[in-house]
């Protein structure tokens, strides 16, 4: 990572601010969002304050890897054994784009759509997983991005409600 990239990441982390107000997620970012240098793997649009393209924020994998990373191991309905998931917290991705809204629409590569309350990003350590068991996730194995909840951290999360919100092959997030 270049010294400028380290400085801008440190600046991003120190200037990020999120809060919940009356059930509404409000995130502000005090930095400019760099343009992606590689293939765009995630587009965030809607009620966002920081953009790097016309009306949206595009991320390549390096940009997502530059955000603070979080890992947990959890059982899921999709794999026989517990898996370790690593990536930025959803709340950090939303902070990076200065998101404000109450609802997120996650859209997968196959056009699967699911509504996710924005408060989930604050209430739970929801990860935008880019690694599974420390390896990039191929498209055929729910990659390259997978919204995943820490199911083993609470019995409440082990339900169809939260399993359904765990969108794999994620490509877009619309903040409303």
C-alpha positions in Angstrom: 0.0 0.0 0.0 1.4 3.4 -0.9 2.1 6.0 1.8 -0.6 8.2 0.4 -3.1 5.3 0.5 -2.2 4.6 4.1 -2.6 8.3 5.0 -6.0 8.5 3.3 -7.1 5.3 5.0 -6.0 6.6 8.4 -7.8 9.9 7.6 -10.9 7.9 6.6 -10.9 6.0 9.8 -10.5 9.1 12.0 -13.2 11.1 10.2 -15.9 8.5 9.9 -19.0 9.2 11.9 -22.3 7.2 12.2 -25.2 7.3 14.4 -28.7 6.1 14.7 -31.4 8.7 15.0 -35.0 7.8 15.3 -34.4 4.5 13.5 -32.6 6.2 10.6 -29.0 5.5 9.8 -27.0 8.7 9.3 -23.4 8.4 8.2 -21.1 11.2 7.2 -17.7 10.9 5.7 -15.1 13.6 5.8 -13.0 12.4 2.9 -13.2 12.1 -0.9 -14.0 8.6 -2.2 -11.2 7.5 -4.6 -12.2 6.2 -8.0 -11.7 2.4 -8.4 -8.5 1.3 -10.2 -9.7 -2.2 -10.8 -12.9 -4.0 -11.8 -15.9 -2.6 -10.0 -17.4 -5.3 -7.7 -19.9 -3.1 -5.8 -22.0 -0.1 -6.6 -23.7 1.9 -3.8 -26.4 4.4 -4.8 -29.4 6.3 -3.5 -29.2 8.4 -0.4 -25.4 8.8 -0.2 -23.2 11.9 0.3 -19.9 10.7 -1.2 -19.7 9.6 -4.9 -16.9 8.7 -7.2 -19.0 8.2 -10.4 -22.2 9.8 -11.8 -24.8 9.4 -9.0 -23.1 6.4 -7.3 -20.1 5.1 -5.4 -18.2 2.3 -7.1 -15.8 0.0 -5.2 -13.2 -2.4 -6.5 -11.9 -5.2 -4.4 -8.8 -3.2 -3.3 -11.0 -0.4 -2.0 -13.0 -2.8 0.1 -9.8 -4.4 1.4 -8.5 -1.0 2.4 -11.5 -0.5 4.8 -11.0 -1.9 8.3 -11.5 -5.7 8.1 -13.6 -7.8 10.5 -13.7 -11.6 10.7 -15.9 -14.2 12.4 -16.6 -17.9 12.1 -20.2 -19.0 12.0 -22.4 -21.8 10.9 -24.8 -21.1 8.0 -27.6 -23.0 6.3 -25.4 -23.1 3.1 -22.3 -25.0 4.3 -22.0 -28.2 6.3 -19.2 -26.9 8.5 -18.7 -23.4 10.1 -16.9 -20.9 7.8 -14.8 -17.9 8.6 -15.9 -14.7 6.8 -13.8 -11.6 6.4 -14.4 -8.2 5.0 -15.5 -4.7 5.9 -18.4 -4.3 8.2 -21.5 -3.1 6.3 -21.6 -0.1 8.6 -18.1 0.9 7.4 -19.1 0.6 3.8 -22.1 2.8 4.4 -19.9 5.3 6.3 -17.5 5.4 3.4 -20.3 6.7 1.1 -22.0 8.9 3.7 -25.2 6.9 3.6 -28.4 8.2 5.1 -31.5 6.2 5.0 -33.6 3.6 6.8 -33.6 0.8 4.2 -31.1 -0.9 1.9 -31.9 -2.9 -1.1 -29.2 -5.5 -1.9 -29.1 -6.7 -5.4 -27.2 -9.8 -6.5 -25.6 -10.6 -9.8 -28.6 -12.8 -10.7 -31.0 -9.8 -9.9 -32.1 -11.4 -6.5 -33.2 -8.5 -4.3 -33.7 -8.2 -0.6 -34.6 -5.4 1.7 -32.3 -4.9 4.7 -33.2 -2.4 7.5 -30.3 0.0 7.7 -30.3 -0.4 11.5 -29.0 -4.0 11.1 -25.7 -2.5 10.1 -25.4 -0.8 13.5 -27.1 -3.4 15.6 -25.1 -6.4 14.3 -21.6 -7.0 13.0 -22.8 -7.6 9.5 -19.9 -8.3 7.2 -19.6 -7.6 3.5 -17.5 -10.7 3.1 -14.9 -10.8 0.4 -13.0 -13.8 1.9 -14.3 -17.1 3.1 -11.8 -19.2 5.1 -9.2 -16.6 4.2 -9.6 -17.1 0.5 -11.4 -14.9 -2.1 -14.8 -16.3 -2.9 -15.4 -17.3 -6.5 -18.7 -16.6 -8.2 -19.6 -20.3 -8.2 -19.3 -20.3 -4.3 -21.4 -17.2 -3.5 -18.7 -14.6 -4.3 -17.2 -12.3 -4.9 -19.2 -10.5 -2.1 -21.6 -11.9 0.4 -23.6 -10.0 3.0 -23.3 -12.3 6.1 -24.6 -12.0 9.6 -22.8 -13.5 12.6 -25.4 -16.2 13.1 -23.7 -17.9 16.0 -23.5 -14.7 18.0 -27.3 -14.8 18.8 -30.1 -17.3 18.6 -32.3 -14.5 17.2 -30.1 -14.3 14.1 -30.6 -18.0 13.3 -33.8 -17.5 11.5 -35.2 -17.2 8.0 -35.5 -13.4 8.5 -31.7 -13.0 8.7 -30.8 -15.9 6.4 -32.9 -14.2 3.7 -31.0 -10.9 4.2 -27.7 -12.6 3.6 -27.3 -11.8 -0.1 -24.5 -13.6 -1.9 -23.0 -12.5 -5.2 -23.8 -9.0 -4.2 -23.3 -6.3 -6.9 -25.5 -3.3 -5.8 -26.7 -1.6 -2.6 -29.4 1.0 -2.9 -29.8 3.3 0.2 -33.3 4.6 0.8 
